[in-house]
Amino acid sequence: MLISRLTRTSRSAALPPLPPLTRGRAVDLFADDTGAATAEYAVATMATVVDFGHTLS
């Protein structure tokens, strides 16, 4: 656990800082909804599993 934490820290220290999020960059980033259906499916699936787990007990 300690080794993975150190590795994660050293990797993040090597990454360059993120540029500021301007209005133009936000439009470019969020204009495309690719992956939204996948995220919605994942949330719906998790909710169903939780709900099904409550009905079993």
All heavy atoms as TSV, in Angstrom:
chain	resi	resn	atom	element	x	y	z
A	1	MET	N	N	0.830	-1.191	0.000
A	1	MET	CA	C	0.000	0.000	0.000
A	1	MET	C	C	0.877	1.258	0.000
A	1	MET	O	O	0.636	2.169	-0.747
A	1	MET	CB	C	-0.916	-0.013	1.217
A	1	MET	CG	C	-1.792	1.183	1.261
A	1	MET	SD	S	-3.419	0.740	0.768
A	1	MET	CE	C	-4.332	1.853	1.737
A	2	LEU	N	N	1.905	1.264	0.830
A	2	LEU	CA	C	2.793	2.416	0.888
A	2	LEU	C	C	3.530	2.602	-0.433
A	2	LEU	O	O	3.674	3.709	-0.923
A	2	LEU	CB	C	3.791	2.257	2.033
A	2	LEU	CG	C	4.806	3.388	2.190
A	2	LEU	CD1	C	4.063	4.691	2.453
A	2	LEU	CD2	C	5.770	3.082	3.285
A	3	ILE	N	N	3.929	1.498	-1.049
A	3	ILE	CA	C	4.657	1.587	-2.326
A	3	ILE	C	C	3.761	2.178	-3.400
A	3	ILE	O	O	4.168	3.054	-4.147
A	3	ILE	CB	C	5.182	0.203	-2.745
A	3	ILE	CG1	C	6.240	-0.261	-1.756
A	3	ILE	CG2	C	5.755	0.250	-4.154
A	3	ILE	CD1	C	6.669	-1.687	-1.941
A	4	SER	N	N	2.512	1.728	-3.485
A	4	SER	CA	C	1.617	2.260	-4.514
A	4	SER	C	C	1.322	3.736	-4.269
A	4	SER	O	O	1.201	4.509	-5.207
A	4	SER	CB	C	0.320	1.463	-4.575
A	4	SER	OG	O	-0.401	1.609	-3.378
A	5	ARG	N	N	1.237	4.154	-3.008
A	5	ARG	CA	C	0.994	5.563	-2.701
A	5	ARG	C	C	2.188	6.415	-3.140
A	5	ARG	O	O	2.036	7.476	-3.723
A	5	ARG	CB	C	0.723	5.753	-1.217
A	5	ARG	CG	C	0.321	7.186	-0.888
A	5	ARG	CD	C	0.047	7.416	0.569
A	5	ARG	NE	N	-0.857	6.438	1.122
A	5	ARG	CZ	C	-0.821	6.017	2.378
A	5	ARG	NH1	N	0.066	6.507	3.218
A	5	ARG	NH2	N	-1.659	5.115	2.821
A	6	LEU	N	N	3.404	5.927	-2.902
A	6	LEU	CA	C	4.595	6.650	-3.330
A	6	LEU	C	C	4.683	6.715	-4.853
A	6	LEU	O	O	5.027	7.744	-5.424
A	6	LEU	CB	C	5.846	5.984	-2.762
A	6	LEU	CG	C	6.032	6.083	-1.261
A	6	LEU	CD1	C	7.236	5.265	-0.825
A	6	LEU	CD2	C	6.180	7.528	-0.836
A	7	THR	N	N	4.348	5.639	-5.517
A	7	THR	CA	C	4.387	5.605	-6.976
A	7	THR	C	C	3.379	6.596	-7.552
A	7	THR	O	O	3.663	7.324	-8.479
A	7	THR	CB	C	4.076	4.184	-7.491
A	7	THR	OG1	O	4.989	3.284	-6.883
A	7	THR	CG2	C	4.212	4.111	-8.984
A	8	ARG	N	N	2.177	6.609	-6.991
A	8	ARG	CA	C	1.136	7.522	-7.449
A	8	ARG	C	C	1.569	8.973	-7.248
A	8	ARG	O	O	1.374	9.816	-8.115
A	8	ARG	CB	C	-0.161	7.254	-6.678
A	8	ARG	CG	C	-1.382	7.604	-7.452
A	8	ARG	CD	C	-2.661	7.230	-6.724
A	8	ARG	NE	N	-2.642	5.900	-6.143
A	8	ARG	CZ	C	-3.049	5.610	-4.929
A	8	ARG	NH1	N	-3.509	6.539	-4.148
A	8	ARG	NH2	N	-2.996	4.389	-4.474
A	9	THR	N	N	2.204	9.257	-6.148
A	9	THR	CA	C	2.663	10.614	-5.865
A	9	THR	C	C	3.755	11.028	-6.833
A	9	THR	O	O	3.735	12.124	-7.366
A	9	THR	CB	C	3.184	10.714	-4.420
A	9	THR	OG1	O	2.171	10.279	-3.539
A	9	THR	CG2	C	3.574	12.125	-4.076
A	10	SER	N	N	4.689	10.145	-7.108
A	10	SER	CA	C	5.788	10.505	-8.009
A	10	SER	C	C	5.289	10.698	-9.431
A	10	SER	O	O	5.783	11.537	-10.157
A	10	SER	CB	C	6.884	9.451	-7.962
A	10	SER	OG	O	6.390	8.214	-8.415
A	11	ARG	N	N	4.285	9.934	-9.855
A	11	ARG	CA	C	3.714	10.116	-11.187
A	11	ARG	C	C	3.011	11.459	-11.293
A	11	ARG	O	O	3.160	12.163	-12.271
A	11	ARG	CB	C	2.708	9.008	-11.496
A	11	ARG	CG	C	3.329	7.779	-12.060
A	11	ARG	CD	C	2.265	6.863	-12.592
A	11	ARG	NE	N	2.592	5.508	-12.208
A	11	ARG	CZ	C	1.744	4.575	-11.914
A	11	ARG	NH1	N	0.465	4.817	-11.952
A	11	ARG	NH2	N	2.137	3.385	-11.581
A	12	SER	N	N	2.217	11.807	-10.287
A	12	SER	CA	C	1.480	13.063	-10.355
A	12	SER	C	C	2.411	14.267	-10.271
A	12	SER	O	O	2.125	15.322	-10.821
A	12	SER	CB	C	0.416	13.132	-9.259
A	12	SER	OG	O	1.024	13.112	-8.000
A	13	ALA	N	N	3.553	14.120	-9.612
A	13	ALA	CA	C	4.502	15.222	-9.529
A	13	ALA	C	C	5.156	15.482	-10.884
A	13	ALA	O	O	5.571	16.598	-11.174
A	13	ALA	CB	C	5.558	14.918	-8.486
A	14	ALA	N	N	5.225	14.461	-11.735
A	14	ALA	CA	C	5.872	14.602	-13.036
A	14	ALA	C	C	4.939	15.203	-14.086
A	14	ALA	O	O	5.388	15.607	-15.142
A	14	ALA	CB	C	6.368	13.253	-13.508
A	15	LEU	N	N	3.652	15.233	-13.833
A	15	LEU	CA	C	2.699	15.753	-14.811
A	15	LEU	C	C	2.716	17.275	-14.826
A	15	LEU	O	O	2.835	17.912	-13.784
A	15	LEU	CB	C	1.283	15.272	-14.478
A	15	LEU	CG	C	1.051	13.772	-14.573
A	15	LEU	CD1	C	-0.357	13.434	-14.116
A	15	LEU	CD2	C	1.274	13.284	-15.991
A	16	PRO	N	N	2.549	17.873	-16.008
A	16	PRO	CA	C	2.486	19.333	-16.064
A	16	PRO	C	C	1.154	19.832	-15.489
A	16	PRO	O	O	0.173	19.090	-15.468
A	16	PRO	CB	C	2.578	19.639	-17.562
A	16	PRO	CG	C	2.088	18.406	-18.225
A	16	PRO	CD	C	2.465	17.264	-17.323
A	17	PRO	N	N	1.112	21.052	-15.011
A	17	PRO	CA	C	-0.152	21.573	-14.466
A	17	PRO	C	C	-1.194	21.722	-15.568
A	17	PRO	O	O	-0.866	21.923	-16.739
A	17	PRO	CB	C	0.246	22.936	-13.901
A	17	PRO	CG	C	1.499	23.295	-14.615
A	17	PRO	CD	C	2.190	22.015	-14.964
A	18	LEU	N	N	-2.448	21.591	-15.192
A	18	LEU	CA	C	-3.543	21.749	-16.159
A	18	LEU	C	C	-3.712	23.215	-16.536
A	18	LEU	O	O	-3.587	24.091	-15.675
A	18	LEU	CB	C	-4.850	21.223	-15.563
A	18	LEU	CG	C	-4.928	19.728	-15.334
A	18	LEU	CD1	C	-6.218	19.377	-14.618
A	18	LEU	CD2	C	-4.817	18.977	-16.636
A	19	PRO	N	N	-4.033	23.493	-17.805
A	19	PRO	CA	C	-4.282	24.881	-18.179
A	19	PRO	C	C	-5.608	25.355	-17.593
A	19	PRO	O	O	-6.470	24.543	-17.262
A	19	PRO	CB	C	-4.343	24.831	-19.710
A	19	PRO	CG	C	-4.675	23.420	-20.037
A	19	PRO	CD	C	-4.110	22.585	-18.933
A	20	PRO	N	N	-5.795	26.642	-17.440
A	20	PRO	CA	C	-7.056	27.143	-16.887
A	20	PRO	C	C	-8.231	26.800	-17.797
A	20	PRO	O	O	-8.080	26.737	-19.025
A	20	PRO	CB	C	-6.846	28.656	-16.801
A	20	PRO	CG	C	-5.667	28.955	-17.652
A	20	PRO	CD	C	-4.873	27.703	-17.785
A	21	LEU	N	N	-9.366	26.560	-17.192
A	21	LEU	CA	C	-10.573	26.232	-17.954
A	21	LEU	C	C	-11.262	27.529	-18.369
A	21	LEU	O	O	-11.904	28.192	-17.563
A	21	LEU	CB	C	-11.528	25.370	-17.125
A	21	LEU	CG	C	-12.781	24.893	-17.850
A	21	LEU	CD1	C	-12.409	24.033	-19.056
A	21	LEU	CD2	C	-13.660	24.110	-16.909
A	22	THR	N	N	-11.102	27.875	-19.619
A	22	THR	CA	C	-11.741	29.085	-20.149
A	22	THR	C	C	-13.077	28.707	-20.760
A	22	THR	O	O	-13.388	27.520	-20.929
A	22	THR	CB	C	-10.857	29.728	-21.230
A	22	THR	OG1	O	-10.698	28.788	-22.302
A	22	THR	CG2	C	-9.492	30.120	-20.675
A	23	ARG	N	N	-13.857	29.683	-21.106
A	23	ARG	CA	C	-15.169	29.413	-21.710
A	23	ARG	C	C	-15.022	28.634	-23.019
A	23	ARG	O	O	-15.750	27.685	-23.267
A	23	ARG	CB	C	-15.910	30.725	-21.945
A	23	ARG	CG	C	-17.299	30.543	-22.487
A	23	ARG	CD	C	-17.995	31.901	-22.630
A	23	ARG	NE	N	-19.303	31.763	-23.203
A	23	ARG	CZ	C	-20.416	31.620	-22.506
A	23	ARG	NH1	N	-20.369	31.619	-21.188
A	23	ARG	NH2	N	-21.579	31.485	-23.102
A	24	GLY	N	N	-14.048	29.018	-23.837
A	24	GLY	CA	C	-13.826	28.323	-25.102
A	24	GLY	C	C	-13.415	26.872	-24.915
A	24	GLY	O	O	-13.904	25.982	-25.615
A	25	ARG	N	N	-12.514	26.624	-23.963
A	25	ARG	CA	C	-12.102	25.245	-23.681
A	25	ARG	C	C	-13.253	24.432	-23.114
A	25	ARG	O	O	-13.404	23.256	-23.423
A	25	ARG	CB	C	-10.929	25.225	-22.700
A	25	ARG	CG	C	-9.630	25.707	-23.346
A	25	ARG	CD	C	-8.406	25.413	-22.503
A	25	ARG	NE	N	-8.190	23.980	-22.463
A	25	ARG	CZ	C	-8.181	23.250	-21.351
A	25	ARG	NH1	N	-8.349	23.814	-20.181
A	25	ARG	NH2	N	-7.968	21.959	-21.402
A	26	ALA	N	N	-14.079	25.047	-22.287
A	26	ALA	CA	C	-15.227	24.341	-21.718
A	26	ALA	C	C	-16.199	23.928	-22.819
A	26	ALA	O	O	-16.719	22.809	-22.813
A	26	ALA	CB	C	-15.927	25.206	-20.683
A	27	VAL	N	N	-16.435	24.827	-23.771
A	27	VAL	CA	C	-17.330	24.496	-24.887
A	27	VAL	C	C	-16.764	23.329	-25.677
A	27	VAL	O	O	-17.483	22.393	-26.030
A	27	VAL	CB	C	-17.541	25.733	-25.794
A	27	VAL	CG1	C	-18.205	25.351	-27.100
A	27	VAL	CG2	C	-18.354	26.777	-25.066
A	28	ASP	N	N	-15.466	23.353	-25.943
A	28	ASP	CA	C	-14.833	22.259	-26.679
A	28	ASP	C	C	-14.910	20.942	-25.913
A	28	ASP	O	O	-15.152	19.887	-26.494
A	28	ASP	CB	C	-13.362	22.587	-26.970
A	28	ASP	CG	C	-13.207	23.697	-27.993
A	28	ASP	OD1	O	-14.177	23.973	-28.732
A	28	ASP	OD2	O	-12.112	24.297	-28.032
A	29	LEU	N	N	-14.701	21.000	-24.611
A	29	LEU	CA	C	-14.690	19.783	-23.805
A	29	LEU	C	C	-16.075	19.178	-23.610
A	29	LEU	O	O	-16.254	17.963	-23.653
A	29	LEU	CB	C	-14.076	20.065	-22.426
A	29	LEU	CG	C	-12.571	20.304	-22.399
A	29	LEU	CD1	C	-12.160	20.787	-21.015
A	29	LEU	CD2	C	-11.827	19.040	-22.770
A	30	PHE	N	N	-17.067	20.027	-23.373
A	30	PHE	CA	C	-18.382	19.526	-22.983
A	30	PHE	C	C	-19.415	19.551	-24.097
A	30	PHE	O	O	-20.562	19.165	-23.896
A	30	PHE	CB	C	-18.897	20.300	-21.775
A	30	PHE	CG	C	-17.986	20.190	-20.586
A	30	PHE	CD1	C	-17.365	21.304	-20.062
A	30	PHE	CD2	C	-17.724	18.967	-19.996
A	30	PHE	CE1	C	-16.525	21.217	-18.972
A	30	PHE	CE2	C	-16.875	18.856	-18.914
A	30	PHE	CZ	C	-16.277	19.985	-18.401
A	31	ALA	N	N	-19.047	19.985	-25.301
A	31	ALA	CA	C	-19.991	20.025	-26.416
A	31	ALA	C	C	-20.331	18.613	-26.894
A	31	ALA	O	O	-21.437	18.354	-27.358
A	31	ALA	CB	C	-19.432	20.858	-27.559
A	32	ASP	N	N	-19.396	17.715	-26.780
A	32	ASP	CA	C	-19.590	16.346	-27.244
A	32	ASP	C	C	-20.086	15.494	-26.081
A	32	ASP	O	O	-19.498	15.488	-25.009
A	32	ASP	CB	C	-18.260	15.811	-27.763
A	32	ASP	CG	C	-18.383	14.423	-28.357
A	32	ASP	OD1	O	-19.510	14.018	-28.684
A	32	ASP	OD2	O	-17.340	13.767	-28.500
A	33	ASP	N	N	-21.178	14.775	-26.294
A	33	ASP	CA	C	-21.723	13.953	-25.213
A	33	ASP	C	C	-21.372	12.472	-25.373
A	33	ASP	O	O	-22.068	11.601	-24.883
A	33	ASP	CB	C	-23.228	14.154	-25.079
A	33	ASP	CG	C	-23.992	13.731	-26.322
A	33	ASP	OD1	O	-23.366	13.410	-27.335
A	33	ASP	OD2	O	-25.241	13.721	-26.270
A	34	THR	N	N	-20.259	12.201	-26.042
A	34	THR	CA	C	-19.784	10.825	-26.165
A	34	THR	C	C	-19.504	10.275	-24.765
A	34	THR	O	O	-18.841	10.899	-23.970
A	34	THR	CB	C	-18.492	10.779	-26.994
A	34	THR	OG1	O	-18.745	11.352	-28.265
A	34	THR	CG2	C	-17.992	9.351	-27.164
A	35	GLY	N	N	-20.018	9.124	-24.502
A	35	GLY	CA	C	-19.820	8.493	-23.198
A	35	GLY	C	C	-20.947	8.767	-22.213
A	35	GLY	O	O	-21.016	8.139	-21.173
A	36	ALA	N	N	-21.839	9.699	-22.545
A	36	ALA	CA	C	-22.932	10.010	-21.621
A	36	ALA	C	C	-23.872	8.817	-21.462
A	36	ALA	O	O	-24.325	8.514	-20.359
A	36	ALA	CB	C	-23.706	11.232	-22.100
A	37	ALA	N	N	-24.142	8.123	-22.561
A	37	ALA	CA	C	-25.022	6.951	-22.484
A	37	ALA	C	C	-24.371	5.854	-21.653
A	37	ALA	O	O	-25.049	5.170	-20.886
A	37	ALA	CB	C	-25.335	6.439	-23.886
A	38	THR	N	N	-23.076	5.691	-21.785
A	38	THR	CA	C	-22.362	4.681	-20.998
A	38	THR	C	C	-22.435	5.016	-19.509
A	38	THR	O	O	-22.689	4.139	-18.678
A	38	THR	CB	C	-20.889	4.599	-21.445
A	38	THR	OG1	O	-20.856	4.334	-22.841
A	38	THR	CG2	C	-20.157	3.524	-20.700
A	39	ALA	N	N	-22.238	6.276	-19.171
A	39	ALA	CA	C	-22.323	6.687	-17.767
A	39	ALA	C	C	-23.742	6.506	-17.243
A	39	ALA	O	O	-23.937	6.034	-16.112
A	39	ALA	CB	C	-21.893	8.138	-17.626
A	40	GLU	N	N	-24.728	6.853	-18.050
A	40	GLU	CA	C	-26.125	6.686	-17.620
A	40	GLU	C	C	-26.444	5.207	-17.410
A	40	GLU	O	O	-27.115	4.830	-16.445
A	40	GLU	CB	C	-27.053	7.275	-18.684
A	40	GLU	CG	C	-28.508	7.272	-18.281
A	40	GLU	CD	C	-29.399	7.922	-19.321
A	40	GLU	OE1	O	-28.896	8.540	-20.265
A	40	GLU	OE2	O	-30.627	7.785	-19.158
A	41	TYR	N	N	-25.953	4.356	-18.289
A	41	TYR	CA	C	-26.144	2.917	-18.156
A	41	TYR	C	C	-25.500	2.406	-16.875
A	41	TYR	O	O	-26.080	1.605	-16.150
A	41	TYR	CB	C	-25.562	2.196	-19.373
A	41	TYR	CG	C	-25.638	0.701	-19.295
A	41	TYR	CD1	C	-26.833	0.033	-19.529
A	41	TYR	CD2	C	-24.512	-0.047	-18.968
A	41	TYR	CE1	C	-26.906	-1.341	-19.447
A	41	TYR	CE2	C	-24.575	-1.418	-18.885
A	41	TYR	CZ	C	-25.774	-2.071	-19.127
A	41	TYR	OH	O	-25.836	-3.428	-19.040
A	42	ALA	N	N	-24.303	2.882	-16.580
A	42	ALA	CA	C	-23.597	2.438	-15.374
A	42	ALA	C	C	-24.359	2.839	-14.117
A	42	ALA	O	O	-24.512	2.042	-13.189
A	42	ALA	CB	C	-22.189	3.020	-15.352
A	43	VAL	N	N	-24.855	4.067	-14.088
A	43	VAL	CA	C	-25.599	4.529	-12.916
A	43	VAL	C	C	-26.888	3.730	-12.765
A	43	VAL	O	O	-27.253	3.305	-11.660
A	43	VAL	CB	C	-25.889	6.045	-13.025
A	43	VAL	CG1	C	-26.863	6.487	-11.955
A	43	VAL	CG2	C	-24.594	6.822	-12.932
A	44	ALA	N	N	-27.591	3.508	-13.864
A	44	ALA	CA	C	-28.839	2.739	-13.804
A	44	ALA	C	C	-28.575	1.304	-13.361
A	44	ALA	O	O	-29.338	0.733	-12.574
A	44	ALA	CB	C	-29.524	2.757	-15.164
A	45	THR	N	N	-27.487	0.726	-13.832
A	45	THR	CA	C	-27.138	-0.644	-13.447
A	45	THR	C	C	-26.803	-0.723	-11.961
A	45	THR	O	O	-27.270	-1.632	-11.259
A	45	THR	CB	C	-25.942	-1.145	-14.277
A	45	THR	OG1	O	-26.288	-1.053	-15.657
A	45	THR	CG2	C	-25.591	-2.572	-13.934
A	46	MET	N	N	-26.024	0.222	-11.464
A	46	MET	CA	C	-25.682	0.225	-10.033
A	46	MET	C	C	-26.932	0.408	-9.177
A	46	MET	O	O	-27.086	-0.250	-8.148
A	46	MET	CB	C	-24.665	1.317	-9.731
A	46	MET	CG	C	-23.296	1.020	-10.275
A	46	MET	SD	S	-22.038	2.208	-9.770
A	46	MET	CE	C	-22.547	3.656	-10.658
A	47	ALA	N	N	-27.827	1.282	-9.604
A	47	ALA	CA	C	-29.063	1.495	-8.840
A	47	ALA	C	C	-29.908	0.234	-8.816
A	47	ALA	O	O	-30.508	-0.112	-7.791
A	47	ALA	CB	C	-29.847	2.657	-9.439
A	48	THR	N	N	-29.966	-0.474	-9.931
A	48	THR	CA	C	-30.738	-1.717	-10.000
A	48	THR	C	C	-30.135	-2.771	-9.088
A	48	THR	O	O	-30.862	-3.476	-8.374
A	48	THR	CB	C	-30.783	-2.231	-11.448
A	48	THR	OG1	O	-31.353	-1.219	-12.270
A	48	THR	CG2	C	-31.589	-3.488	-11.563
A	49	VAL	N	N	-28.827	-2.884	-9.081
A	49	VAL	CA	C	-28.154	-3.870	-8.232
A	49	VAL	C	C	-28.409	-3.554	-6.759
A	49	VAL	O	O	-28.717	-4.452	-5.979
A	49	VAL	CB	C	-26.646	-3.915	-8.539
A	49	VAL	CG1	C	-25.872	-4.699	-7.488
A	49	VAL	CG2	C	-26.403	-4.476	-9.924
A	50	VAL	N	N	-28.322	-2.291	-6.386
A	50	VAL	CA	C	-28.577	-1.899	-4.993
A	50	VAL	C	C	-30.024	-2.200	-4.628
A	50	VAL	O	O	-30.308	-2.759	-3.574
A	50	VAL	CB	C	-28.240	-0.416	-4.782
A	50	VAL	CG1	C	-28.767	0.068	-3.442
A	50	VAL	CG2	C	-26.746	-0.188	-4.867
A	51	ASP	N	N	-30.940	-1.837	-5.507
A	51	ASP	CA	C	-32.361	-2.073	-5.249
A	51	ASP	C	C	-32.637	-3.576	-5.144
A	51	ASP	O	O	-33.359	-4.025	-4.273
A	51	ASP	CB	C	-33.216	-1.445	-6.348
A	51	ASP	CG	C	-34.690	-1.439	-5.989
A	51	ASP	OD1	O	-35.006	-1.194	-4.808
A	51	ASP	OD2	O	-35.519	-1.664	-6.883
A	52	PHE	N	N	-32.046	-4.373	-6.012
A	52	PHE	CA	C	-32.233	-5.818	-5.981
A	52	PHE	C	C	-31.661	-6.396	-4.691
A	52	PHE	O	O	-32.256	-7.284	-4.095
A	52	PHE	CB	C	-31.563	-6.469	-7.198
A	52	PHE	CG	C	-31.786	-7.934	-7.287
A	52	PHE	CD1	C	-33.036	-8.438	-7.586
A	52	PHE	CD2	C	-30.749	-8.823	-7.059
A	52	PHE	CE1	C	-33.254	-9.813	-7.652
A	52	PHE	CE2	C	-30.945	-10.185	-7.130
A	52	PHE	CZ	C	-32.195	-10.677	-7.428
A	53	GLY	N	N	-30.548	-5.864	-4.237
A	53	GLY	CA	C	-29.955	-6.333	-2.988
A	53	GLY	C	C	-30.856	-6.067	-1.792
A	53	GLY	O	O	-30.914	-6.860	-0.861
A	54	HIS	N	N	-31.576	-4.936	-1.814
A	54	HIS	CA	C	-32.477	-4.614	-0.700
A	54	HIS	C	C	-33.715	-5.514	-0.701
A	54	HIS	O	O	-34.296	-5.775	0.345
A	54	HIS	CB	C	-32.924	-3.151	-0.768
A	54	HIS	CG	C	-31.822	-2.210	-0.408
A	54	HIS	ND1	N	-31.229	-2.183	0.814
A	54	HIS	CD2	C	-31.203	-1.256	-1.141
A	54	HIS	CE1	C	-30.296	-1.246	0.844
A	54	HIS	NE2	N	-30.237	-0.667	-0.336
A	55	THR	N	N	-34.138	-5.988	-1.870
A	55	THR	CA	C	-35.333	-6.830	-1.912
A	55	THR	C	C	-35.033	-8.245	-1.473
A	55	THR	O	O	-35.941	-8.984	-1.119
A	55	THR	CB	C	-35.937	-6.844	-3.340
A	55	THR	OG1	O	-34.958	-7.356	-4.245
A	55	THR	CG2	C	-36.387	-5.475	-3.761
A	56	LEU	N	N	-33.762	-8.652	-1.489
A	56	LEU	CA	C	-33.408	-10.005	-1.088
A	56	LEU	C	C	-33.380	-10.175	0.430
A	56	LEU	O	O	-33.573	-11.253	0.934
A	56	LEU	CB	C	-32.044	-10.394	-1.660
A	56	LEU	CG	C	-32.008	-10.607	-3.165
A	56	LEU	CD1	C	-30.587	-10.938	-3.599
A	56	LEU	CD2	C	-32.943	-11.726	-3.580
A	57	SER	N	N	-33.106	-9.104	1.144
A	57	SER	CA	C	-32.959	-9.265	2.593
A	57	SER	C	C	-34.259	-9.090	3.320
A	57	SER	O	O	-35.286	-8.836	2.872
A	57	SER	CB	C	-31.936	-8.270	3.126
A	57	SER	OG	O	-32.173	-6.977	2.662
